[in-house]
Amino acid sequence: MTLTTCLLLASALFSVGVYNLLTRQQLVAVLLSVELMANAANIVLVSFSRYSATPLGQVFTLFALAITVAEVAVGLALALLLYRTHASSRLDAAKEMKG
């Protein structure tokens, strides 16, 4: 694969993630959209790392994956809390929790 194809793939994944983030109402779908955008950023980092012959992008990707795992844990905890309090995972119910 060339650098251009990798960047096109990453931009397509990021675009799908942004579209889903803006149109979905379910919390789990929003979390999946954020994950899709994070994976697109990781593809860009690894692609530039491969084509510049330095391992720096791969190191940044490992840190980004660690942060993504922590974000997933917090997001799922919020989803469980929302479902327990409102018996729904729609984002409209989260607006009511704001107080």
N, CA, C and O atoms as CSV, one atom per row, in Angstrom:
chain,resi,resn,atom,element,x,y,z
A,1,MET,N,N,0.843,-1.186,0.000
A,1,MET,CA,C,0.000,0.000,0.000
A,1,MET,C,C,0.884,1.244,0.000
A,1,MET,O,O,1.943,1.282,0.626
A,2,THR,N,N,0.429,2.220,-0.696
A,2,THR,CA,C,1.166,3.472,-0.715
A,2,THR,C,C,0.680,4.375,0.415
A,2,THR,O,O,-0.328,4.100,1.066
A,3,LEU,N,N,1.416,5.446,0.626
A,3,LEU,CA,C,1.038,6.389,1.675
A,3,LEU,C,C,-0.311,7.027,1.355
A,3,LEU,O,O,-1.114,7.269,2.255
A,4,THR,N,N,-0.554,7.291,0.105
A,4,THR,CA,C,-1.816,7.916,-0.298
A,4,THR,C,C,-3.002,7.023,0.021
A,4,THR,O,O,-4.029,7.502,0.500
A,5,THR,N,N,-2.870,5.721,-0.243
A,5,THR,CA,C,-3.975,4.807,0.056
A,5,THR,C,C,-4.228,4.712,1.555
A,5,THR,O,O,-5.377,4.654,1.994
A,6,CYS,N,N,-3.160,4.697,2.333
A,6,CYS,CA,C,-3.330,4.657,3.790
A,6,CYS,C,C,-4.023,5.911,4.301
A,6,CYS,O,O,-4.885,5.840,5.177
A,7,LEU,N,N,-3.645,7.050,3.753
A,7,LEU,CA,C,-4.271,8.302,4.185
A,7,LEU,C,C,-5.716,8.402,3.716
A,7,LEU,O,O,-6.555,8.959,4.424
A,8,LEU,N,N,-6.018,7.876,2.542
A,8,LEU,CA,C,-7.405,7.857,2.082
A,8,LEU,C,C,-8.266,6.940,2.948
A,8,LEU,O,O,-9.407,7.271,3.270
A,9,LEU,N,N,-7.718,5.795,3.320
A,9,LEU,CA,C,-8.428,4.884,4.212
A,9,LEU,C,C,-8.685,5.548,5.558
A,9,LEU,O,O,-9.792,5.470,6.091
A,10,ALA,N,N,-7.676,6.193,6.101
A,10,ALA,CA,C,-7.829,6.850,7.395
A,10,ALA,C,C,-8.830,7.998,7.317
A,10,ALA,O,O,-9.626,8.182,8.238
A,11,SER,N,N,-8.806,8.760,6.249
A,11,SER,CA,C,-9.757,9.867,6.136
A,11,SER,C,C,-11.180,9.358,5.951
A,11,SER,O,O,-12.125,9.971,6.445
A,12,ALA,N,N,-11.342,8.246,5.246
A,12,ALA,CA,C,-12.683,7.655,5.102
A,12,ALA,C,C,-13.200,7.165,6.451
A,12,ALA,O,O,-14.357,7.403,6.796
A,13,LEU,N,N,-12.345,6.480,7.218
A,13,LEU,CA,C,-12.755,6.018,8.549
A,13,LEU,C,C,-13.090,7.187,9.465
A,13,LEU,O,O,-14.070,7.138,10.209
A,14,PHE,N,N,-12.284,8.227,9.412
A,14,PHE,CA,C,-12.532,9.394,10.259
A,14,PHE,C,C,-13.839,10.082,9.858
A,14,PHE,O,O,-14.597,10.525,10.720
A,15,SER,N,N,-14.101,10.170,8.556
A,15,SER,CA,C,-15.335,10.796,8.079
A,15,SER,C,C,-16.565,10.008,8.515
A,15,SER,O,O,-17.564,10.596,8.929
A,16,VAL,N,N,-16.499,8.697,8.424
A,16,VAL,CA,C,-17.612,7.866,8.878
A,16,VAL,C,C,-17.814,8.043,10.382
A,16,VAL,O,O,-18.951,8.100,10.852
A,17,GLY,N,N,-16.730,8.128,11.131
A,17,GLY,CA,C,-16.832,8.341,12.570
A,17,GLY,C,C,-17.460,9.668,12.927
A,17,GLY,O,O,-18.291,9.740,13.833
A,18,VAL,N,N,-17.071,10.726,12.224
A,18,VAL,CA,C,-17.653,12.052,12.487
A,18,VAL,C,C,-19.135,12.067,12.123
A,18,VAL,O,O,-19.950,12.619,12.863
A,19,TYR,N,N,-19.484,11.471,10.998
A,19,TYR,CA,C,-20.896,11.426,10.593
A,19,TYR,C,C,-21.731,10.691,11.638
A,19,TYR,O,O,-22.796,11.163,12.036
A,20,ASN,N,N,-21.244,9.538,12.075
A,20,ASN,CA,C,-21.989,8.773,13.076
A,20,ASN,C,C,-22.049,9.504,14.413
A,20,ASN,O,O,-23.055,9.424,15.117
A,21,LEU,N,N,-20.994,10.207,14.763
A,21,LEU,CA,C,-20.974,10.957,16.017
A,21,LEU,C,C,-22.043,12.049,16.019
A,21,LEU,O,O,-22.676,12.313,17.041
A,22,LEU,N,N,-22.231,12.675,14.861
A,22,LEU,CA,C,-23.191,13.768,14.783
A,22,LEU,C,C,-24.633,13.306,14.600
A,22,LEU,O,O,-25.554,14.070,14.888
A,23,THR,N,N,-24.857,12.082,14.131
A,23,THR,CA,C,-26.215,11.646,13.827
A,23,THR,C,C,-26.787,10.631,14.799
A,23,THR,O,O,-28.007,10.473,14.845
A,24,ARG,N,N,-25.986,9.950,15.562
A,24,ARG,CA,C,-26.492,8.890,16.439
A,24,ARG,C,C,-26.999,9.446,17.763
A,24,ARG,O,O,-26.506,10.461,18.255
A,25,GLN,N,N,-27.995,8.763,18.333
A,25,GLN,CA,C,-28.553,9.157,19.621
A,25,GLN,C,C,-28.226,8.162,20.731
A,25,GLN,O,O,-28.358,8.489,21.910
A,26,GLN,N,N,-27.804,6.959,20.369
A,26,GLN,CA,C,-27.458,5.960,21.369
A,26,GLN,C,C,-26.031,6.180,21.852
A,26,GLN,O,O,-25.140,6.461,21.050
A,27,LEU,N,N,-25.813,6.057,23.146
A,27,LEU,CA,C,-24.497,6.314,23.733
A,27,LEU,C,C,-23.447,5.321,23.239
A,27,LEU,O,O,-22.299,5.697,23.002
A,28,VAL,N,N,-23.831,4.070,23.085
A,28,VAL,CA,C,-22.879,3.055,22.632
A,28,VAL,C,C,-22.438,3.336,21.190
A,28,VAL,O,O,-21.270,3.144,20.851
A,29,ALA,N,N,-23.361,3.785,20.350
A,29,ALA,CA,C,-23.012,4.128,18.965
A,29,ALA,C,C,-22.077,5.331,18.924
A,29,ALA,O,O,-21.183,5.393,18.080
A,30,VAL,N,N,-22.275,6.278,19.821
A,30,VAL,CA,C,-21.393,7.438,19.886
A,30,VAL,C,C,-19.994,7.010,20.323
A,30,VAL,O,O,-18.999,7.490,19.780
A,31,LEU,N,N,-19.916,6.112,21.302
A,31,LEU,CA,C,-18.611,5.607,21.744
A,31,LEU,C,C,-17.903,4.844,20.625
A,31,LEU,O,O,-16.686,4.952,20.475
A,32,LEU,N,N,-18.651,4.081,19.848
A,32,LEU,CA,C,-18.052,3.373,18.715
A,32,LEU,C,C,-17.547,4.351,17.658
A,32,LEU,O,O,-16.527,4.099,17.017
A,33,SER,N,N,-18.247,5.453,17.476
A,33,SER,CA,C,-17.801,6.461,16.517
A,33,SER,C,C,-16.493,7.101,16.960
A,33,SER,O,O,-15.605,7.343,16.143
A,34,VAL,N,N,-16.378,7.372,18.246
A,34,VAL,CA,C,-15.136,7.939,18.778
A,34,VAL,C,C,-13.990,6.945,18.603
A,34,VAL,O,O,-12.871,7.341,18.277
A,35,GLU,N,N,-14.258,5.678,18.813
A,35,GLU,CA,C,-13.235,4.649,18.614
A,35,GLU,C,C,-12.805,4.571,17.155
A,35,GLU,O,O,-11.626,4.377,16.861
A,36,LEU,N,N,-13.750,4.718,16.253
A,36,LEU,CA,C,-13.431,4.685,14.828
A,36,LEU,C,C,-12.521,5.858,14.454
A,36,LEU,O,O,-11.588,5.699,13.666
A,37,MET,N,N,-12.795,7.020,15.015
A,37,MET,CA,C,-11.952,8.185,14.732
A,37,MET,C,C,-10.565,8.015,15.342
A,37,MET,O,O,-9.572,8.429,14.742
A,38,ALA,N,N,-10.484,7.413,16.525
A,38,ALA,CA,C,-9.181,7.179,17.140
A,38,ALA,C,C,-8.364,6.172,16.324
A,38,ALA,O,O,-7.151,6.328,16.183
A,39,ASN,N,N,-9.013,5.161,15.797
A,39,ASN,CA,C,-8.305,4.190,14.963
A,39,ASN,C,C,-7.840,4.810,13.651
A,39,ASN,O,O,-6.791,4.430,13.130
A,40,ALA,N,N,-8.596,5.749,13.112
A,40,ALA,CA,C,-8.153,6.453,11.907
A,40,ALA,C,C,-6.891,7.263,12.199
A,40,ALA,O,O,-5.974,7.307,11.379
A,41,ALA,N,N,-6.846,7.894,13.354
A,41,ALA,CA,C,-5.637,8.639,13.734
A,41,ALA,C,C,-4.451,7.701,13.914
A,41,ALA,O,O,-3.327,8.046,13.551
A,42,ASN,N,N,-4.693,6.523,14.471
A,42,ASN,CA,C,-3.617,5.541,14.637
A,42,ASN,C,C,-3.095,5.060,13.283
A,42,ASN,O,O,-1.893,4.847,13.125
A,43,ILE,N,N,-3.982,4.888,12.313
A,43,ILE,CA,C,-3.546,4.486,10.971
A,43,ILE,C,C,-2.643,5.554,10.364
A,43,ILE,O,O,-1.639,5.232,9.729
A,44,VAL,N,N,-2.996,6.822,10.558
A,44,VAL,CA,C,-2.166,7.909,10.042
A,44,VAL,C,C,-0.790,7.895,10.694
A,44,VAL,O,O,0.225,8.040,10.012
A,45,LEU,N,N,-0.753,7.721,12.013
A,45,LEU,CA,C,0.533,7.706,12.712
A,45,LEU,C,C,1.426,6.562,12.237
A,45,LEU,O,O,2.616,6.757,11.990
A,46,VAL,N,N,0.853,5.382,12.112
A,46,VAL,CA,C,1.638,4.227,11.678
A,46,VAL,C,C,2.062,4.382,10.217
A,46,VAL,O,O,3.167,3.982,9.853
A,47,SER,N,N,1.213,4.948,9.391
A,47,SER,CA,C,1.560,5.142,7.978
A,47,SER,C,C,2.734,6.102,7.819
A,47,SER,O,O,3.674,5.826,7.074
A,48,PHE,N,N,2.675,7.225,8.520
A,48,PHE,CA,C,3.787,8.167,8.434
A,48,PHE,C,C,5.058,7.582,9.039
A,48,PHE,O,O,6.165,7.871,8.584
A,49,SER,N,N,4.888,6.762,10.062
A,49,SER,CA,C,6.052,6.123,10.663
A,49,SER,C,C,6.712,5.150,9.682
A,49,SER,O,O,7.937,5.075,9.588
A,50,ARG,N,N,5.888,4.420,8.968
A,50,ARG,CA,C,6.433,3.441,8.030
A,50,ARG,C,C,7.136,4.125,6.861
A,50,ARG,O,O,8.207,3.687,6.441
A,51,TYR,N,N,6.551,5.176,6.345
A,51,TYR,CA,C,7.116,5.812,5.164
A,51,TYR,C,C,8.203,6.821,5.481
A,51,TYR,O,O,8.883,7.286,4.566
A,52,SER,N,N,8.393,7.177,6.740
A,52,SER,CA,C,9.514,8.041,7.095
A,52,SER,C,C,10.658,7.248,7.713
A,52,SER,O,O,11.701,7.817,8.036
A,53,ALA,N,N,10.478,5.954,7.880
A,53,ALA,CA,C,11.497,5.024,8.394
A,53,ALA,C,C,11.950,5.365,9.813
A,53,ALA,O,O,13.107,5.142,10.169
A,54,THR,N,N,11.043,5.901,10.615
A,54,THR,CA,C,11.326,6.122,12.037
A,54,THR,C,C,10.230,5.441,12.857
A,54,THR,O,O,9.070,5.446,12.443
A,55,PRO,N,N,10.561,4.868,13.986
A,55,PRO,CA,C,9.547,4.187,14.796
A,55,PRO,C,C,8.750,5.122,15.708
A,55,PRO,O,O,7.985,4.646,16.547
A,56,LEU,N,N,8.910,6.418,15.565
A,56,LEU,CA,C,8.261,7.364,16.467
A,56,LEU,C,C,6.736,7.310,16.367
A,56,LEU,O,O,6.049,7.405,17.385
A,57,GLY,N,N,6.207,7.162,15.174
A,57,GLY,CA,C,4.757,7.075,14.998
A,57,GLY,C,C,4.166,5.842,15.650
A,57,GLY,O,O,3.057,5.885,16.181
A,58,GLN,N,N,4.905,4.741,15.611
A,58,GLN,CA,C,4.422,3.524,16.248
A,58,GLN,C,C,4.424,3.660,17.766
A,58,GLN,O,O,3.548,3.115,18.438
A,59,VAL,N,N,5.392,4.378,18.308
A,59,VAL,CA,C,5.429,4.620,19.748
A,59,VAL,C,C,4.237,5.482,20.157
A,59,VAL,O,O,3.582,5.199,21.160
A,60,PHE,N,N,3.953,6.530,19.388
A,60,PHE,CA,C,2.790,7.368,19.673
A,60,PHE,C,C,1.500,6.564,19.577
A,60,PHE,O,O,0.567,6.787,20.349
A,61,THR,N,N,1.445,5.633,18.637
A,61,THR,CA,C,0.258,4.799,18.492
A,61,THR,C,C,0.051,3.920,19.711
A,61,THR,O,O,-1.087,3.730,20.142
A,62,LEU,N,N,1.116,3.381,20.274
A,62,LEU,CA,C,0.973,2.578,21.492
A,62,LEU,C,C,0.426,3.410,22.646
A,62,LEU,O,O,-0.420,2.937,23.404
A,63,PHE,N,N,0.899,4.641,22.785
A,63,PHE,CA,C,0.362,5.518,23.818
A,63,PHE,C,C,-1.096,5.857,23.539
A,63,PHE,O,O,-1.908,5.909,24.462
A,64,ALA,N,N,-1.433,6.086,22.282
A,64,ALA,CA,C,-2.812,6.402,21.919
A,64,ALA,C,C,-3.735,5.226,22.191
A,64,ALA,O,O,-4.876,5.422,22.611
A,65,LEU,N,N,-3.264,4.009,21.959
A,65,LEU,CA,C,-4.072,2.830,22.266
A,65,LEU,C,C,-4.303,2.690,23.759
A,65,LEU,O,O,-5.392,2.306,24.185
A,66,ALA,N,N,-3.297,2.996,24.552
A,66,ALA,CA,C,-3.462,2.927,26.013
A,66,ALA,C,C,-4.484,3.956,26.484
A,66,ALA,O,O,-5.303,3.659,27.354
A,67,ILE,N,N,-4.446,5.143,25.929
A,67,ILE,CA,C,-5.420,6.171,26.288
A,67,ILE,C,C,-6.820,5.776,25.817
A,67,ILE,O,O,-7.805,6.047,26.503
A,68,THR,N,N,-6.908,5.141,24.658
A,68,THR,CA,C,-8.189,4.703,24.135
A,68,THR,C,C,-8.816,3.633,25.021
A,68,THR,O,O,-10.032,3.622,25.212
A,69,VAL,N,N,-8.005,2.744,25.557
A,69,VAL,CA,C,-8.523,1.715,26.461
A,69,VAL,C,C,-9.101,2.357,27.722
A,69,VAL,O,O,-10.156,1.945,28.205
A,70,ALA,N,N,-8.417,3.352,28.248
A,70,ALA,CA,C,-8.933,4.055,29.426
A,70,ALA,C,C,-10.230,4.795,29.089
A,70,ALA,O,O,-11.154,4.843,29.902
A,71,GLU,N,N,-10.290,5.361,27.905
A,71,GLU,CA,C,-11.500,6.076,27.486
A,71,GLU,C,C,-12.673,5.120,27.334
A,71,GLU,O,O,-13.803,5.472,27.672
A,72,VAL,N,N,-12.427,3.934,26.838
A,72,VAL,CA,C,-13.483,2.942,26.701
A,72,VAL,C,C,-14.007,2.529,28.073
A,72,VAL,O,O,-15.216,2.378,28.253
A,73,ALA,N,N,-13.129,2.348,29.021
A,73,ALA,CA,C,-13.560,1.962,30.371
A,73,ALA,C,C,-14.437,3.041,30.995
A,73,ALA,O,O,-15.468,2.734,31.594
A,74,VAL,N,N,-14.037,4.288,30.861
A,74,VAL,CA,C,-14.844,5.385,31.412
A,74,VAL,C,C,-16.165,5.513,30.659
A,74,VAL,O,O,-17.211,5.715,31.276
A,75,GLY,N,N,-16.130,5.399,29.341
A,75,GLY,CA,C,-17.348,5.509,28.545
A,75,GLY,C,C,-18.352,4.418,28.859
A,75,GLY,O,O,-19.550,4.684,28.960
A,76,LEU,N,N,-17.874,3.192,29.016
A,76,LEU,CA,C,-18.791,2.106,29.358
A,76,LEU,C,C,-19.339,2.255,30.772
A,76,LEU,O,O,-20.486,1.889,31.028
A,77,ALA,N,N,-18.546,2.783,31.687
A,77,ALA,CA,C,-19.041,3.054,33.032
A,77,ALA,C,C,-20.152,4.108,32.991
A,77,ALA,O,O,-21.159,3.981,33.687
A,78,LEU,N,N,-19.964,5.136,32.180
A,78,LEU,CA,C,-21.014,6.149,32.024
A,78,LEU,C,C,-22.268,5.565,31.374
A,78,LEU,O,O,-23.387,5.910,31.751
A,79,ALA,N,N,-22.074,4.686,30.404
A,79,ALA,CA,C,-23.217,4.054,29.748
A,79,ALA,C,C,-23.997,3.191,30.733
A,79,ALA,O,O,-25.228,3.198,30.726
A,80,LEU,N,N,-23.292,2.455,31.573
A,80,LEU,CA,C,-23.977,1.644,32.579
A,80,LEU,C,C,-24.716,2.510,33.591
A,80,LEU,O,O,-25.836,2.185,33.984
A,81,LEU,N,N,-24.105,3.599,34.010
A,81,LEU,CA,C,-24.758,4.512,34.942
A,81,LEU,C,C,-26.011,5.122,34.322
A,81,LEU,O,O,-27.042,5.233,34.986
A,82,LEU,N,N,-25.928,5.513,33.070
A,82,LEU,CA,C,-27.080,6.080,32.379
A,82,LEU,C,C,-28.191,5.047,32.257
A,82,LEU,O,O,-29.363,5.366,32.455
A,83,TYR,N,N,-27.831,3.826,31.935
A,83,TYR,CA,C,-28.854,2.785,31.778
A,83,TYR,C,C,-29.498,2.431,33.116
A,83,TYR,O,O,-30.701,2.178,33.180
A,84,ARG,N,N,-28.697,2.414,34.189
A,84,ARG,CA,C,-29.262,2.104,35.507
A,84,ARG,C,C,-30.220,3.181,35.998
A,84,ARG,O,O,-31.236,2.870,36.618
A,85,THR,N,N,-29.905,4.440,35.727
A,85,THR,CA,C,-30.750,5.511,36.250
A,85,THR,C,C,-31.971,5.785,35.390
A,85,THR,O,O,-33.014,6.165,35.922
A,86,HIS,N,N,-31.875,5.605,34.071
A,86,HIS,CA,C,-32.987,5.948,33.184
A,86,HIS,C,C,-33.529,4.773,32.381
A,86,HIS,O,O,-34.485,4.952,31.627
A,87,ALA,N,N,-32.964,3.593,32.512
A,87,ALA,CA,C,-33.375,2.400,31.760
A,87,ALA,C,C,-33.355,2.658,30.254
A,87,ALA,O,O,-34.160,2.096,29.511
A,88,SER,N,N,-32.436,3.506,29.813
A,88,SER,CA,C,-32.287,3.815,28.402
A,88,SER,C,C,-30.857,4.279,28.178
A,88,SER,O,O,-30.223,4.838,29.074
A,89,SER,N,N,-30.365,4.043,26.986
A,89,SER,CA,C,-29.008,4.502,26.679
A,89,SER,C,C,-29.031,5.643,25.657
A,89,SER,O,O,-28.034,5.892,24.978
A,90,ARG,N,N,-30.165,6.329,25.551
A,90,ARG,CA,C,-30.263,7.471,24.638
A,90,ARG,C,C,-29.607,8.692,25.265
A,90,ARG,O,O,-29.646,8.878,26.481
A,91,LEU,N,N,-29.009,9.514,24.429
A,91,LEU,CA,C,-28.308,10.689,24.918
A,91,LEU,C,C,-29.243,11.760,25.462
A,91,LEU,O,O,-28.808,12.625,26.223
A,92,ASP,N,N,-30.517,11.720,25.086
A,92,ASP,CA,C,-31.479,12.668,25.623
A,92,ASP,C,C,-31.628,12.505,27.136
A,92,ASP,O,O,-31.833,13.482,27.855
A,93,ALA,N,N,-31.523,11.266,27.608
A,93,ALA,CA,C,-31.619,11.013,29.042
A,93,ALA,C,C,-30.407,11.582,29.787
A,93,ALA,O,O,-30.527,11.965,30.950
A,94,ALA,N,N,-29.260,11.639,29.140
A,94,ALA,CA,C,-28.067,12.185,29.767
A,94,ALA,C,C,-28.183,13.686,29.969
A,94,ALA,O,O,-27.601,14.227,30.910
A,95,LYS,N,N,-28.922,14.368,29.105
A,95,LYS,CA,C,-29.125,15.806,29.265
A,95,LYS,C,C,-29.910,16.114,30.528
A,95,LYS,O,O,-29.715,17.160,31.145
A,96,GLU,N,N,-30.801,15.203,30.914
A,96,GLU,CA,C,-31.583,15.396,32.133
A,96,GLU,C,C,-30.728,15.240,33.390
A,96,GLU,O,O,-31.048,15.796,34.440
A,97,MET,N,N,-29.641,14.482,33.274
A,97,MET,CA,C,-28.774,14.256,34.426
A,97,MET,C,C,-27.894,15.464,34.738
A,97,MET,O,O,-27.283,15.534,35.805
A,98,LYS,N,N,-27.832,16.407,33.813
A,98,LYS,CA,C,-26.942,17.555,33.976
A,98,LYS,C,C,-27.338,18.389,35.192
A,98,LYS,O,O,-26.472,18.940,35.872
A,99,GLY,N,N,-28.583,18.483,35.460
A,99,GLY,CA,C,-29.039,19.171,36.662
A,99,GLY,C,C,-29.278,20.547,36.466
A,99,GLY,O,O,-29.667,21.245,37.401
